[in-house]
Amino acid sequence: MEAAGQNREPELPKWVAELQSDWEDNANHTNAWVYETYHQQPWANVYRGWREGFLRFLELAKPIPERDLLDGSRYPWLKGYSLAFILVASYDHHQEHLEKLLDWLREQE
């Protein structure tokens, strides 16, 4: 979203470069990295970091014109996907993890 809002190529975080080249297609490897990185941190810290990052992601999308959000050819690095698709997919991804987390928390009671 930041790159789109600034009309430039995205700069992936350092941790992405450290993953295998198929990180986008290998969710298990990426999830394992996330788990290893954060599982010993207090839940409140992990949650705060996730919340701040996700809200920033959403805020970055606000000023992007609707036509740019919907245009699948506007941002070549998205390989034909629109920013709107990325927003919805991100929401769905987070919802899936939330449901698994809530199930796990219920099991812990």
C-alpha positions in Angstrom: 0.0 0.0 0.0 2.8 2.4 0.8 4.5 1.8 -2.6 1.2 2.2 -4.4 0.4 5.4 -2.5 3.9 6.8 -3.4 3.7 5.4 -7.0 6.9 3.4 -6.7 8.1 -0.2 -6.6 7.6 -1.8 -3.2 10.6 -2.5 -0.9 10.1 -5.8 0.8 11.1 -6.1 4.4 14.5 -7.7 5.2 12.8 -10.8 6.7 11.2 -11.6 3.4 14.5 -11.6 1.6 15.8 -14.1 4.2 13.0 -16.6 3.3 13.1 -19.0 0.5 12.5 -17.6 -2.9 9.1 -19.3 -3.0 7.9 -17.6 0.2 4.6 -16.4 -1.4 3.8 -20.0 -2.5 5.1 -21.7 0.6 2.8 -20.6 3.5 4.0 -23.3 5.8 7.6 -22.0 5.6 6.5 -18.4 6.1 4.2 -19.3 9.0 7.0 -21.3 10.6 9.3 -18.3 10.4 6.6 -16.0 11.9 6.0 -18.6 14.7 9.8 -18.9 15.5 10.2 -15.2 15.5 7.3 -14.3 17.8 6.2 -17.3 19.8 8.2 -16.4 22.9 7.1 -12.8 23.0 4.2 -11.7 25.3 0.8 -11.9 23.6 0.2 -8.2 24.3 3.3 -7.2 22.4 2.6 -9.5 19.4 -1.0 -8.3 19.2 -0.1 -4.6 19.5 2.5 -5.0 16.7 0.0 -6.8 14.5 -2.8 -4.3 15.2 -0.6 -1.3 14.5 0.7 -2.8 11.3 -2.7 -3.9 10.0 -4.3 -0.5 10.8 -1.4 1.3 9.1 -2.0 -1.0 6.0 -5.6 0.1 5.9 -4.8 3.7 6.5 -2.3 3.7 3.6 -5.1 2.5 1.3 -7.5 5.4 2.2 -6.0 8.1 0.0 -5.5 5.8 -3.1 -8.1 6.7 -5.7 -10.8 4.1 -6.3 -9.8 3.6 -10.0 -6.3 2.8 -8.8 -7.6 0.3 -6.2 -9.6 -1.5 -8.8 -7.2 -1.5 -11.7 -5.4 -4.9 -11.9 -2.9 -3.5 -14.4 -2.0 -0.4 -12.4 0.8 -1.9 -10.3 2.9 -4.4 -12.3 4.4 -6.0 -9.2 0.9 -7.3 -8.2 1.0 -9.5 -11.4 -2.6 -8.6 -12.5 -4.1 -8.4 -9.1 -5.7 -5.2 -8.0 -5.0 -3.4 -4.7 -8.7 -4.0 -3.8 -8.1 -7.8 -4.2 -5.0 -7.5 -1.9 -7.1 -5.6 0.7 -9.8 -8.3 0.7 -7.3 -11.2 0.6 -5.5 -9.6 3.6 -8.7 -9.3 5.5 -9.6 -12.9 4.7 -6.1 -14.1 5.7 -6.3 -12.3 9.1 -9.8 -13.6 9.7 -8.6 -17.2 9.0 -5.9 -16.8 11.6 -8.2 -15.1 14.1 -10.6 -18.1 13.9 -7.8 -20.5 14.5 -6.5 -18.4 17.4 -9.9 -18.2 19.0 -10.3 -22.0 18.6 -6.9 -22.5 20.3 -7.8 -20.1 23.1 -11.1 -22.0 23.8 -9.1 -25.3 24.0 -6.8 -23.7 26.6 -9.8 -22.9 28.9 
